[in-house]
Amino acid sequence: MENKIKGIEEILLMGPGPSLTHPRVYSALSRPTLGHLDPYFIQIMDDIKAMLQKVFQTNNNLTIPMSGTGSAGMETVFVNLIEKGDPVLILINGAFGKRMLDIAQRLGADADSMDFKWGTPVTTDEVEAQLKKKKYKIVAMVHAETSTGVCNPAEEVGKLVKEHGALYILDTVTSLGGMEVAVDKWHVDAIYSGTQKCLSCPPGLSPVSFSDRAVDVIMNRETKVPNWYLDVSMIANYWAGKKRAYHHTAPINMLYGLYEALAVVLEEGLENVYDRHQRMHEKLVTGLEELGIKMVVDKQFRLPMLNSIWIPEGIDDAEGRRALRYDHHIEIGGGLGDFAGKVWRIGLMGNTAREEHVDRLLKALAAIKKK
Ligand SMILES: *Cc1c(COP(=O)(O)O)cnc(C)c1O
Protein backbone atom coordinates (compact mmCIF):
# COMPACT_ATOMS: atom_id res chain seq x y z
CA MET A 1 0.00 0.00 0.00
CA GLU A 2 1.26 3.43 -0.94
CA ASN A 3 1.72 5.78 2.03
CA LYS A 4 -1.06 8.33 1.62
CA ILE A 5 0.43 10.70 4.19
CA LYS A 6 3.60 10.99 2.07
CA GLY A 7 1.36 11.84 -0.88
CA ILE A 8 -0.23 14.90 0.73
CA GLU A 9 0.45 18.03 -1.26
CA GLU A 10 0.13 21.57 -0.01
CA ILE A 11 -3.20 23.20 -0.85
CA LEU A 12 -3.76 26.92 -0.39
CA LEU A 13 -6.67 26.85 2.07
CA MET A 14 -8.99 29.77 1.26
CA GLY A 15 -12.25 28.23 2.38
CA PRO A 16 -14.29 28.73 5.56
CA GLY A 17 -11.69 26.78 7.58
CA PRO A 18 -9.34 25.16 8.19
CA SER A 19 -6.97 27.99 7.25
CA LEU A 20 -3.24 27.66 6.54
CA THR A 21 -1.34 26.43 9.56
CA HIS A 22 1.49 28.77 10.54
CA PRO A 23 4.97 27.19 10.08
CA ARG A 24 5.80 27.91 13.73
CA VAL A 25 2.67 25.99 14.75
CA TYR A 26 3.75 22.97 12.66
CA SER A 27 7.11 22.98 14.49
CA ALA A 28 5.42 23.29 17.87
CA LEU A 29 3.17 20.30 17.15
CA SER A 30 6.17 18.05 16.67
CA ARG A 31 7.85 18.84 20.02
CA PRO A 32 8.21 15.85 22.40
CA THR A 33 4.97 14.73 24.02
CA LEU A 34 4.96 15.28 27.78
CA GLY A 35 2.69 13.74 30.42
CA HIS A 36 -0.56 15.59 30.99
CA LEU A 37 0.37 16.23 34.67
CA ASP A 38 4.05 16.93 34.01
CA PRO A 39 5.15 20.08 35.90
CA TYR A 40 6.60 21.68 32.76
CA PHE A 41 3.39 20.97 30.86
CA ILE A 42 1.39 22.65 33.64
CA GLN A 43 3.46 25.79 33.09
CA ILE A 44 2.58 25.61 29.41
CA MET A 45 -1.11 25.35 30.35
CA ASP A 46 -0.86 28.42 32.58
CA ASP A 47 0.68 30.43 29.73
CA ILE A 48 -2.05 29.28 27.34
CA LYS A 49 -4.72 30.55 29.76
CA ALA A 50 -2.95 33.91 30.11
CA MET A 51 -2.60 34.29 26.33
CA LEU A 52 -6.22 33.31 25.75
CA GLN A 53 -7.32 36.00 28.21
CA LYS A 54 -5.40 38.55 26.13
CA VAL A 55 -6.83 37.42 22.81
CA PHE A 56 -10.38 37.29 24.23
CA GLN A 57 -9.75 40.63 26.04
CA THR A 58 -11.03 39.33 29.34
CA ASN A 59 -10.09 38.90 32.98
CA ASN A 60 -12.32 35.82 33.28
CA ASN A 61 -10.59 33.14 35.38
CA LEU A 62 -12.38 30.32 33.61
CA THR A 63 -10.69 30.79 30.23
CA ILE A 64 -9.46 27.48 28.84
CA PRO A 65 -9.27 25.45 25.63
CA MET A 66 -11.74 22.56 25.43
CA SER A 67 -10.68 19.33 23.74
CA GLY A 68 -12.60 19.22 20.49
CA THR A 69 -13.36 21.51 17.56
CA GLY A 70 -15.44 24.71 17.59
CA SER A 71 -18.69 22.76 17.84
CA ALA A 72 -17.44 21.18 21.08
CA GLY A 73 -17.03 24.72 22.42
CA MET A 74 -20.58 25.52 21.33
CA GLU A 75 -21.87 22.41 23.06
CA THR A 76 -19.79 23.23 26.17
CA VAL A 77 -21.34 26.64 26.79
CA PHE A 78 -24.88 25.41 26.19
CA VAL A 79 -24.61 22.18 28.16
CA ASN A 80 -23.11 23.92 31.20
CA LEU A 81 -25.52 26.87 31.31
CA ILE A 82 -28.86 25.33 30.27
CA GLU A 83 -31.15 23.25 32.47
CA LYS A 84 -34.40 21.71 31.24
CA GLY A 85 -37.12 24.28 30.67
CA ASP A 86 -34.82 27.32 30.76
CA PRO A 87 -36.05 30.14 28.51
CA VAL A 88 -33.40 30.73 25.84
CA LEU A 89 -33.43 33.10 22.85
CA ILE A 90 -31.31 32.29 19.79
CA LEU A 91 -30.72 34.93 17.12
CA ILE A 92 -30.32 33.19 13.77
CA ASN A 93 -29.04 34.47 10.42
CA GLY A 94 -27.14 31.45 9.15
CA ALA A 95 -26.17 27.81 9.61
CA PHE A 96 -24.30 28.23 12.88
CA GLY A 97 -27.20 30.03 14.56
CA LYS A 98 -29.35 27.08 13.51
CA ARG A 99 -26.87 24.68 15.11
CA MET A 100 -27.16 26.62 18.39
CA LEU A 101 -30.94 26.17 18.31
CA ASP A 102 -30.56 22.44 17.67
CA ILE A 103 -28.28 22.07 20.71
CA ALA A 104 -30.57 24.14 22.98
CA GLN A 105 -33.57 22.05 21.91
CA ARG A 106 -31.72 18.78 22.55
CA LEU A 107 -31.07 20.01 26.11
CA GLY A 108 -34.78 20.56 26.65
CA ALA A 109 -34.59 24.36 26.83
CA ASP A 110 -37.69 26.47 26.24
CA ALA A 111 -35.96 27.73 23.10
CA ASP A 112 -37.27 30.64 21.05
CA SER A 113 -35.52 31.82 17.93
CA MET A 114 -35.63 34.95 15.82
CA ASP A 115 -34.78 34.44 12.17
CA PHE A 116 -33.08 37.11 10.10
CA LYS A 117 -32.57 36.87 6.34
CA TRP A 118 -29.37 35.04 5.32
CA GLY A 119 -26.80 37.59 4.14
CA THR A 120 -28.14 40.32 6.46
CA PRO A 121 -27.28 41.01 10.12
CA VAL A 122 -29.32 40.59 13.28
CA THR A 123 -31.15 43.87 13.93
CA THR A 124 -31.12 45.23 17.46
CA ASP A 125 -34.56 46.92 17.41
CA GLU A 126 -36.29 43.60 16.87
CA VAL A 127 -34.16 41.91 19.53
CA GLU A 128 -35.00 44.66 22.02
CA ALA A 129 -38.72 44.28 21.33
CA GLN A 130 -38.51 40.53 21.97
CA LEU A 131 -36.52 41.03 25.20
CA LYS A 132 -39.26 43.38 26.43
CA LYS A 133 -41.89 40.74 25.65
CA LYS A 134 -40.36 37.78 27.50
CA LYS A 135 -37.78 37.21 30.22
CA TYR A 136 -34.89 34.98 29.08
CA LYS A 137 -32.16 33.27 31.05
CA ILE A 138 -29.86 33.21 28.01
CA VAL A 139 -29.53 35.04 24.69
CA ALA A 140 -27.17 33.52 22.11
CA MET A 141 -25.77 34.84 18.84
CA VAL A 142 -22.99 34.16 16.34
CA HIS A 143 -20.58 37.09 15.95
CA ALA A 144 -19.11 36.15 12.56
CA GLU A 145 -21.63 34.00 10.64
CA THR A 146 -19.32 31.87 8.50
CA SER A 147 -22.15 30.48 6.38
CA THR A 148 -22.93 33.93 4.95
CA GLY A 149 -20.01 36.29 5.66
CA VAL A 150 -22.11 38.63 7.83
CA CYS A 151 -20.83 40.41 10.94
CA ASN A 152 -23.46 40.69 13.68
CA PRO A 153 -23.56 43.65 16.11
CA ALA A 154 -22.01 41.78 19.05
CA GLU A 155 -21.36 44.82 21.25
CA GLU A 156 -24.85 46.33 20.76
CA VAL A 157 -26.63 43.05 21.44
CA GLY A 158 -24.43 42.59 24.53
CA LYS A 159 -25.64 45.92 25.87
CA LEU A 160 -29.29 44.95 25.36
CA VAL A 161 -28.86 41.53 26.94
CA LYS A 162 -27.18 43.05 29.98
CA GLU A 163 -29.97 45.63 30.37
CA HIS A 164 -32.49 42.79 30.43
CA GLY A 165 -30.51 40.69 32.92
CA ALA A 166 -29.93 37.61 30.75
CA LEU A 167 -26.68 35.72 30.16
CA TYR A 168 -25.04 36.43 26.81
CA ILE A 169 -23.51 33.59 24.76
CA LEU A 170 -21.40 34.57 21.76
CA ASP A 171 -19.89 32.35 19.03
CA THR A 172 -16.52 33.73 17.90
CA VAL A 173 -15.20 30.65 16.11
CA THR A 174 -14.47 32.62 12.95
CA SER A 175 -13.86 36.11 14.38
CA LEU A 176 -11.29 35.43 17.13
CA GLY A 177 -7.81 36.40 15.95
CA GLY A 178 -9.14 38.18 12.85
CA MET A 179 -11.20 41.08 14.19
CA GLU A 180 -11.94 42.64 17.54
CA VAL A 181 -13.48 40.35 20.15
CA ALA A 182 -13.80 42.06 23.54
CA VAL A 183 -15.43 39.75 26.07
CA ASP A 184 -15.47 42.07 29.09
CA LYS A 185 -16.32 45.27 27.22
CA TRP A 186 -19.17 43.56 25.35
CA HIS A 187 -20.62 41.94 28.53
CA VAL A 188 -20.28 38.41 27.14
CA ASP A 189 -20.93 35.68 29.73
CA ALA A 190 -19.90 32.63 27.74
CA ILE A 191 -17.84 32.59 24.58
CA TYR A 192 -16.21 29.94 22.42
CA SER A 193 -13.93 29.78 19.42
CA GLY A 194 -11.88 27.31 17.39
CA THR A 195 -8.24 26.87 16.51
CA GLN A 196 -8.54 26.33 12.76
CA LYS A 197 -9.92 29.65 11.60
CA CYS A 198 -8.08 32.90 12.37
CA LEU A 199 -5.66 31.28 14.84
CA SER A 200 -3.82 29.43 12.01
CA CYS A 201 -3.70 26.15 13.91
CA PRO A 202 -5.15 22.78 12.82
CA PRO A 203 -8.67 21.91 14.03
CA GLY A 204 -8.89 20.19 17.42
CA LEU A 205 -9.28 22.67 20.26
CA SER A 206 -11.95 25.13 21.25
CA PRO A 207 -11.02 28.06 23.51
CA VAL A 208 -13.87 29.05 25.84
CA SER A 209 -14.34 31.69 28.52
CA PHE A 210 -17.02 32.14 31.21
CA SER A 211 -17.76 35.29 33.23
CA ASP A 212 -17.94 35.06 37.04
CA ARG A 213 -21.69 35.42 36.70
CA ALA A 214 -21.86 32.44 34.36
CA VAL A 215 -19.63 30.40 36.69
CA ASP A 216 -22.04 31.24 39.53
CA VAL A 217 -24.94 29.92 37.48
CA ILE A 218 -23.02 26.72 36.70
CA MET A 219 -22.04 26.16 40.36
CA ASN A 220 -25.65 26.62 41.48
CA ARG A 221 -27.30 24.29 38.98
CA GLU A 222 -30.15 22.17 40.29
CA THR A 223 -29.20 19.26 38.04
CA LYS A 224 -25.81 17.86 37.05
CA VAL A 225 -24.40 18.89 33.67
CA PRO A 226 -25.77 16.08 31.48
CA ASN A 227 -22.55 15.70 29.54
CA TRP A 228 -19.61 14.32 31.55
CA TYR A 229 -16.83 15.16 29.07
CA LEU A 230 -17.77 18.83 28.72
CA ASP A 231 -18.61 19.61 32.38
CA VAL A 232 -16.40 22.67 33.04
CA SER A 233 -16.75 22.44 36.83
CA MET A 234 -14.73 19.20 36.62
CA ILE A 235 -12.35 20.34 33.88
CA ALA A 236 -11.51 23.49 35.87
CA ASN A 237 -9.80 21.26 38.47
CA TYR A 238 -7.32 20.19 35.81
CA TRP A 239 -6.70 23.70 34.48
CA ALA A 240 -6.44 25.61 37.81
CA GLY A 241 -5.36 25.29 41.41
CA LYS A 242 -2.20 24.04 43.08
CA LYS A 243 -3.06 20.38 42.80
CA ARG A 244 -4.19 19.47 39.30
CA ALA A 245 -6.59 16.56 38.94
CA TYR A 246 -6.85 14.20 36.02
CA HIS A 247 -10.09 14.55 34.07
CA HIS A 248 -9.22 13.33 30.58
CA THR A 249 -5.83 13.09 28.89
CA ALA A 250 -5.31 16.53 27.39
CA PRO A 251 -4.34 16.59 23.69
CA ILE A 252 -0.78 17.59 24.61
CA ASN A 253 0.70 18.33 21.19
CA MET A 254 -2.39 20.19 19.99
CA LEU A 255 -1.96 22.40 23.03
CA TYR A 256 1.65 23.10 21.98
CA GLY A 257 0.19 24.15 18.64
CA LEU A 258 -2.32 26.49 20.26
CA TYR A 259 0.41 27.92 22.50
CA GLU A 260 2.53 28.84 19.50
CA ALA A 261 -0.46 30.11 17.51
CA LEU A 262 -1.41 32.48 20.34
CA ALA A 263 2.21 33.60 20.69
CA VAL A 264 2.33 34.38 16.95
CA VAL A 265 -0.86 36.48 17.16
CA LEU A 266 0.27 38.38 20.26
CA GLU A 267 3.75 39.03 18.83
CA GLU A 268 2.19 40.60 15.71
CA GLY A 269 -0.16 42.53 18.03
CA LEU A 270 -3.95 42.33 18.05
CA GLU A 271 -4.45 45.67 16.31
CA ASN A 272 -1.98 44.73 13.56
CA VAL A 273 -3.64 41.35 13.10
CA TYR A 274 -7.10 42.92 12.72
CA ASP A 275 -5.67 45.51 10.37
CA ARG A 276 -4.02 42.87 8.16
CA HIS A 277 -7.30 40.96 7.83
CA GLN A 278 -9.12 44.16 6.88
CA ARG A 279 -6.50 45.16 4.31
CA MET A 280 -6.48 41.72 2.67
CA HIS A 281 -10.28 41.78 2.56
CA GLU A 282 -10.28 45.16 0.80
CA LYS A 283 -7.63 43.99 -1.66
CA LEU A 284 -9.69 40.88 -2.44
CA VAL A 285 -12.93 42.83 -2.93
CA THR A 286 -11.21 45.28 -5.29
CA GLY A 287 -9.81 42.40 -7.34
CA LEU A 288 -13.15 40.59 -7.44
CA GLU A 289 -14.92 43.73 -8.62
CA GLU A 290 -12.36 44.09 -11.41
CA LEU A 291 -13.30 40.55 -12.50
CA GLY A 292 -17.00 41.47 -12.40
CA ILE A 293 -17.65 39.13 -9.46
CA LYS A 294 -20.31 40.34 -7.00
CA MET A 295 -20.27 40.20 -3.20
CA VAL A 296 -23.30 38.71 -1.42
CA VAL A 297 -23.24 40.94 1.68
CA ASP A 298 -23.66 44.74 1.72
CA LYS A 299 -20.41 46.57 2.37
CA GLN A 300 -21.11 47.74 5.94
CA PHE A 301 -21.93 44.23 7.21
CA ARG A 302 -19.07 42.28 5.60
CA LEU A 303 -16.63 40.16 7.58
CA PRO A 304 -12.98 40.62 6.63
CA MET A 305 -12.14 36.92 7.01
CA LEU A 306 -15.09 35.35 5.18
CA ASN A 307 -16.12 36.69 1.80
CA SER A 308 -19.26 35.36 0.13
CA ILE A 309 -19.53 35.88 -3.62
CA TRP A 310 -22.26 34.99 -6.10
CA ILE A 311 -20.91 32.18 -8.28
CA PRO A 312 -19.81 33.90 -11.51
CA GLU A 313 -22.25 33.42 -14.37
CA GLY A 314 -21.45 30.58 -16.74
CA ILE A 315 -19.40 28.66 -14.13
CA ASP A 316 -20.73 25.46 -12.61
CA ASP A 317 -20.41 25.29 -8.80
CA ALA A 318 -18.72 21.89 -8.49
CA GLU A 319 -16.71 22.17 -11.72
CA GLY A 320 -15.38 25.62 -10.78
CA ARG A 321 -14.24 24.50 -7.36
CA ARG A 322 -12.75 21.33 -8.84
CA ALA A 323 -10.70 23.44 -11.26
CA LEU A 324 -9.46 25.64 -8.42
CA ARG A 325 -8.48 22.57 -6.37
CA TYR A 326 -6.80 20.51 -9.09
CA ASP A 327 -5.51 23.08 -11.60
CA HIS A 328 -4.57 25.77 -9.10
CA HIS A 329 -4.22 23.90 -5.77
CA ILE A 330 -6.57 26.28 -4.01
CA GLU A 331 -9.53 25.35 -1.81
CA ILE A 332 -12.53 27.65 -1.42
CA GLY A 333 -15.89 26.85 0.14
CA GLY A 334 -19.28 26.17 -1.40
CA GLY A 335 -22.55 27.59 -0.13
CA LEU A 336 -24.46 26.15 2.84
CA GLY A 337 -28.23 25.88 3.36
CA ASP A 338 -30.11 28.64 1.52
CA PHE A 339 -26.88 29.50 -0.33
CA ALA A 340 -25.97 26.01 -1.63
CA GLY A 341 -25.20 26.07 -5.35
CA LYS A 342 -25.43 29.86 -5.49
CA VAL A 343 -22.58 31.16 -3.39
CA TRP A 344 -18.85 30.56 -2.95
CA ARG A 345 -17.09 31.40 0.29
CA ILE A 346 -13.56 32.74 0.30
CA GLY A 347 -11.71 32.63 3.60
CA LEU A 348 -8.98 35.09 4.54
CA MET A 349 -8.28 33.64 7.95
CA GLY A 350 -5.09 33.96 9.97
CA ASN A 351 -2.06 32.87 8.01
CA THR A 352 -4.16 32.68 4.82
CA ALA A 353 -4.74 36.46 4.96
CA ARG A 354 -1.60 37.43 3.06
CA GLU A 355 -1.04 39.47 -0.07
CA GLU A 356 0.47 36.64 -2.15
CA HIS A 357 -2.50 34.37 -1.43
CA VAL A 358 -5.05 36.98 -2.50
CA ASP A 359 -3.06 37.54 -5.71
CA ARG A 360 -2.90 33.81 -6.42
CA LEU A 361 -6.64 33.34 -5.97
CA LEU A 362 -7.54 36.33 -8.14
CA LYS A 363 -5.31 34.98 -10.91
CA ALA A 364 -6.91 31.56 -10.66
CA LEU A 365 -10.43 33.00 -10.72
CA ALA A 366 -9.55 35.05 -13.80
CA ALA A 367 -8.28 31.86 -15.49
CA ILE A 368 -11.38 29.78 -14.76
CA LYS A 369 -13.67 32.63 -15.82
CA LYS A 370 -11.92 32.82 -19.20
CA LYS A 371 -12.28 29.10 -19.94
C1 LIG B 1 -16.58 26.63 12.00
C2 LIG B 1 -17.61 27.18 12.91
C3 LIG B 1 -18.18 26.44 13.95
C4 LIG B 1 -17.89 24.98 14.16
O1 LIG B 1 -16.58 24.70 14.34
P1 LIG B 1 -16.00 23.25 14.01
O2 LIG B 1 -14.56 23.44 14.30
O3 LIG B 1 -16.31 22.98 12.58
O4 LIG B 1 -16.64 22.28 14.92
C5 LIG B 1 -19.08 27.07 14.77
N1 LIG B 1 -19.44 28.35 14.58
C6 LIG B 1 -18.94 29.08 13.58
C7 LIG B 1 -19.36 30.49 13.42
C8 LIG B 1 -18.01 28.52 12.71
O5 LIG B 1 -17.50 29.25 11.72
The ligand as an SDF file (V2000), in Angstrom:
LIG
                    3D

 15 15  0  0  0  0  0  0  0  0999 V2000
  -16.5770   26.6280   12.0020 C   0  0  0  0  0  0  0  0  0  0  0  0
  -17.6050   27.1780   12.9080 C   0  0  0  0  0  0  0  0  0  0  0  0
  -18.1800   26.4410   13.9520 C   0  0  0  0  0  0  0  0  0  0  0  0
  -17.8920   24.9840   14.1640 C   0  0  0  0  0  0  0  0  0  0  0  0
  -16.5760   24.7030   14.3400 O   0  0  0  0  0  0  0  0  0  0  0  0
  -15.9970   23.2480   14.0110 P   0  0  0  0  0  0  0  0  0  0  0  0
  -14.5600   23.4390   14.2960 O   0  0  0  0  0  0  0  0  0  0  0  0
  -16.3060   22.9750   12.5830 O   0  0  0  0  0  0  0  0  0  0  0  0
  -16.6360   22.2770   14.9210 O   0  0  0  0  0  0  0  0  0  0  0  0
  -19.0830   27.0670   14.7740 C   0  0  0  0  0  0  0  0  0  0  0  0
  -19.4380   28.3490   14.5850 N   0  0  0  0  0  0  0  0  0  0  0  0
  -18.9380   29.0800   13.5800 C   0  0  0  0  0  0  0  0  0  0  0  0
  -19.3630   30.4920   13.4180 C   0  0  0  0  0  0  0  0  0  0  0  0
  -18.0090   28.5220   12.7120 C   0  0  0  0  0  0  0  0  0  0  0  0
  -17.5040   29.2470   11.7180 O   0  0  0  0  0  0  0  0  0  0  0  0
  1  2  1  0
  2  3  1  0
  2 14  2  0
  3  4  1  0
  3 10  2  0
  4  5  1  0
  5  6  1  0
  6  7  2  0
  6  8  1  0
  6  9  1  0
 10 11  1  0
 11 12  2  0
 12 13  1  0
 12 14  1  0
 14 15  1  0
M  END
$$$$
